[in-house]
Amino acid sequence: MRYALVNDERREAEPGLQGTCPGCGQPMIAKCGDQRIHHWAHRGMRSCDPWWEPETPWHRSWKAQFPPDWQEVVQQDETGERHIADVRTKHRLVLEFQHSHIRLQERQAREAFYSDMVWIVDGTRRTRDLPRFEEGRRSLQVSPWQGVYTTPFPQECFPRDWLDSRAPVFFDFAGTEAIDPRAPAERRLLWGLLPGRAEGHAVVVVLARQNLVRAAHDRPQIVASRKIVTILGERFRAARARAMLEARRYPVKTAWKPRRRWRPRRRTARF
Ligand SMILES: [Zn+2]
């Protein structure tokens, strides 16, 4: 973890410092080696939060975009279950940064525990995720809103294990690399798959990193997912109803027959 309590104060790990975990109150050791980023670890190496994953520079660079008191926030539900959210905004929206593989059950448990959350997924961990998206992005269809797309084939864009998430999932295909403003949009921007479907179509929003950070500061939600999916669903339904009406207005009277292939007319000799 980035922070532990030292004399009731949140402190970053420094050599020789001793602290306690803000989650469970157990002693923590400052790990300040060369191999990994400086962090705090529980004595027994296992975190008190089974959902905690070892932090990477990618986690840290994302968390650093937010005020220190929004980072690593202990959240407890009515049963006493406790977890440490990567970031929780002043609007109580939880941002979870996911680098490693997550089992389906754990993902669902986390979505239920932090009912109001978004995922930000490191799209650079698996080598096939970016090529899949580069290819699948061609199937995205524009919508009336700039930066909002739909696709009937989300599995062609995103990893299968995130498709039915109940929270918006933003894929970060750039990782910790500095982002060149001329880099292709796949890597320059974040691509968010919204929960739910609009008449069978997945809804994808695209936004710059700084816009996600700004939205987290300013608004209770990053994007109004439910509203966007509902309105697009209504549009798809209306378009289908219009198409059916048109079909009824101009009924096809005769059954369609295959046209005969054109053949040069045989010359018939007349005498
Ligand atoms: Zn702990």
Residues whose N, C-alpha, C, O or C-beta is under 5 A from the ligand:
A	BS01	ZN	C21 G23 C24 G25 C48
